[in-house]
């Protein structure tokens, strides 16, 4: 009986630790009305079998074709060094429409003073790109704004840096894009959210490169 209870305790502890450490990567597409699709990593509707990647293929409202993929850890970054990447192709065939695309993940533990949001793509309408963090560690929460910019015209690219004042661990990160089309149009983009490396990181990198250069010279002389 003692062996059975001990084994059960170990199993319960393992399951608890797995649930605590698991991330909650998810992508959501919505037209702002009745048409909303939420797909969790390896959940229903996710056509990408890899952990740390979620892909939705389908229609949402006036947007008849959408191929949207979100990436996070363990494919990109880690809990200590968060990286979210969202890329999507979205098409309206005839009707005017608005599409909201969100990518979120939770459980980040790396404390950083600032983040940078990068984006590049093309659009036949407008694209608004916003990024958020949430110290309550809630998926899709947009409690604290990091960056926000509106883009129009055929091609666009940009990088914005924002202070993460008030960041506390653990926290969630969310990317939010709002696409507006008039009639037949298409939008495609790649957007990334990641920390801005601290000055100490650059110093360590520089020292490492210098060390490699010195080592290389010594080997050449030898």
For each residue, the residues with C-beta under 8 A, 3 or more apart:
1: 4 5
2: 5 6
3: 6 7
4: 1 7 8
5: 1 2 8 9
6: 2 3 9 10
7: 3 4 10 11
8: 4 5 11 12
9: 5 6 12 13
10: 6 7 13 14
11: 7 8 14 15
12: 8 9 15 16
13: 9 10 16 17
14: 10 11 17 18
15: 11 12 18 19
16: 12 13 19 20
17: 13 14 20 21
18: 14 15 21 22
19: 15 16 22
20: 16 17
21: 17 18 79 107
22: 18 19 107
23: 41 52 72 73 79 105 106 107
24: 40 41 104 105 106 107 139 172
25: 40 41 52 53 54 70 72 103 104 105
26: 38 39 40 41 43 54 70 103 104 105 139 140
27: 38 39 54 55 56 68 69 70 86 101 102 103 104
28: 36 37 38 39 100 101 102 104 140
29: 36 37 56 60 63 66 68 99 100 101 102
30: 33 35 36 37 60 99 100 102
31: 34 35 36 60 61 62 63 97 98 99 100
32: 98 100
33: 30 61
34: 31
35: 30 31 60 61
36: 28 29 30 31 60
37: 28 29 30 45 56 58 60
38: 26 27 28
39: 26 27 28 43 44 45 46 54 56
40: 24 25 26 43 44 46 54
41: 23 24 25 26 46 51 52 53 54
42: 46 49 51 54
43: 26 39 40 46
44: 39 40
45: 37 39 56 58
46: 39 40 41 42 43 49 54 55 56
47: 55 56 57
48: 53 54 55 69
49: 42 46
50: 53 75
51: 41 42 74 75
52: 23 25 41 71 72 73 74 75 76
53: 25 41 48 50 69 70 71 75
54: 25 26 27 39 40 41 42 46 48 69 70
55: 27 46 47 48 67 68 69 70
56: 27 29 37 39 45 46 47 66 67 68
57: 47 66 67 68
58: 37 45 66
59: 63 64 65 66
60: 29 30 31 35 36 37 63 66 99
61: 31 33 35 97 99
62: 31 92 95 96 97 98 99 181
63: 29 31 59 60 66 90 91 92 97 99 179 181
64: 59 91 92 93
65: 59 89 90 91 93
66: 29 56 57 58 59 60 63 88 89 90 91 99
67: 55 56 57 88 89
68: 27 29 55 56 57 86 87 88 89 90 101
69: 27 48 53 54 55 86 87 88
70: 25 26 27 53 54 55 84 85 86 103
71: 52 53 75 76 83 84 85 86
72: 23 25 52 75 76 77 82 83 84 85 103 105
73: 23 52 76 77 78 79 82 83 105
74: 51 52 78
75: 50 51 52 53 71 72
76: 52 71 72 73 83 84 85
77: 72 73 81 82 83 194
78: 73 74 81 82 110
79: 21 23 73 82 107 108 109 110
80: 108 109 110
81: 77 78 110 194 195
82: 72 73 77 78 79 105 108 110 173 193 194 195
83: 71 72 73 76 77 192 193 194
84: 70 71 72 76 103 105 173 175 192 193 194
85: 70 71 72 76 190 191 192 193
86: 27 68 69 70 71 101 103 175 177 189 190 191 192
87: 68 69 188 189 190 191
88: 66 67 68 69 101 177 187 188 189
89: 65 66 67 68 186 187 188
90: 63 65 66 68 99 101 179 186 187 188
91: 63 64 65 66 185 186 187
92: 62 63 64 95 96 97 181 183 184 185 186
93: 64 65 184
94: 183 184
95: 62 92 183
96: 62 92 181 182 183
97: 31 61 62 63 92 180 181
98: 31 32 62 178 179 180 181
99: 29 30 31 60 61 62 63 66 90 178 179 181
100: 28 29 30 31 32 176 177 178 179
101: 27 28 29 68 86 88 90 176 177 179
102: 27 28 29 30 140 174 175 176 177
103: 25 26 27 70 72 84 86 174 175
104: 24 25 26 27 28 139 140 141 172 173 174 175
105: 23 24 25 26 72 73 82 84 108 139 172 173
106: 23 24 137 138 139 170 171 172
107: 21 22 23 24 79 137 170 172
108: 79 80 82 105 169 170 171 172 173
109: 79 80 169 170
110: 78 79 80 81 82 169 195
111: 167 168 169
112: 115 164 167 195 196 198
113: 163 164 167 196 198
114: 161 162 163 164 195 196
115: 112 131 133 146 147 161 162 164 193 194 195 196
116: 159 160 161 162 193 194 195 196
117: 129 131 146 147 159 160 161 162 175 191 192 193
118: 158 159 160 191 192 193
119: 127 129 149 151 156 157 158 159 189 190 191 192
120: 156 157 158 189 190
121: 127 155 156 157 187 188 189 190 191
122: 154 155 156 186 187 188 189
123: 126 127 151 152 153 154 156 179 185 186 187 188 189
124: 154 181 184 185 186 187
125: 152 179 180 181 182 185 187
126: 123 150 151 152 179 180
127: 119 121 123 150 151 152 156 177 178 179 180 187 189
128: 148 149 150 151 177 178
129: 117 119 147 148 149 151 158 175 176 177 191
130: 142 145 147 148 175 176 177 178
131: 115 117 145 146 147 148 162 173 174 175 176 193
132: 141 142 143 144 145 146 173 174 176
133: 115 143 144 146 164 167 171 172 173 174
134: 137 138 141 142 143 144 171 172 173 174
135: 143 144 166 167 168 171
136: 141 143 172
137: 106 107 134 170 171 172
138: 106 134 141 172
139: 24 26 104 105 106 172 174
140: 26 28 102 104 174
141: 104 132 134 136 138 172 174
142: 130 132 134 145 174 176
143: 132 133 134 135 136
144: 132 133 134 135 166
145: 130 131 132 142 148
146: 115 117 131 132 133 162 164 193
147: 115 117 129 130 131 160 161 162
148: 128 129 130 131 145
149: 119 128 129 158 160
150: 126 127 128
151: 119 123 126 127 128 129 156 158
152: 123 125 126 127 156
153: 123 156
154: 122 123 124
155: 121 122
156: 119 120 121 122 123 127 151 152 153
157: 119 120 121
158: 118 119 120 129 149 151
159: 116 117 118 119
160: 116 117 118 147 149
161: 114 115 116 117 147 196
162: 114 115 116 117 131 146 147
163: 113 114
164: 112 113 114 115 133 146 167
165:
166: 135 144
167: 111 112 113 133 135 164 171
168: 111 135 171
169: 108 109 110 111
170: 106 107 108 109 137
171: 106 108 133 134 135 137 167 168
172: 24 104 105 106 107 108 133 134 136 137 138 139 141
173: 82 84 104 105 108 131 132 133 134 193
174: 102 103 104 131 132 133 134 139 140 141 142
175: 84 86 102 103 104 117 129 130 131 191 193
176: 100 101 102 129 130 131 132 142
177: 86 88 100 101 102 127 128 129 130 189 191
178: 98 99 100 127 128 130
179: 63 90 98 99 100 101 123 125 126 127 187
180: 97 98 125 126 127
181: 62 63 92 96 97 98 99 124 125 185 187
182: 96 125 185
183: 92 94 95 96
184: 92 93 94 124
185: 91 92 123 124 125 181 182
186: 89 90 91 92 122 123 124
187: 88 89 90 91 121 122 123 124 125 127 179 181
188: 87 88 89 90 121 122 123
189: 86 87 88 119 120 121 122 123 127 177
190: 85 86 87 119 120 121
191: 85 86 87 117 118 119 121 129 175 177
192: 83 84 85 86 117 118 119
193: 82 83 84 85 115 116 117 118 131 146 173 175
194: 77 81 82 83 84 115 116
195: 81 82 110 112 114 115 116
196: 112 113 114 115 116 161
197: 201 202
198: 112 113 201 202
199: 202 203
200: 203 204
201: 197 198 204 205
202: 197 198 199 205 206
203: 199 200 206 207
204: 200 201 207 208
205: 201 202 208 209
206: 202 203 209 210
207: 203 204 210 211
208: 204 205 211 212
209: 205 206 212 213
210: 206 207 213 214
211: 207 208 214 215
212: 208 209 215 216
213: 209 210 216 217
214: 210 211 217 218
215: 211 212 218 219
216: 212 213 219 220
217: 213 214 220 221
218: 214 215 221 222
219: 215 216 222
220: 216 217
221: 217 218
222: 218 219
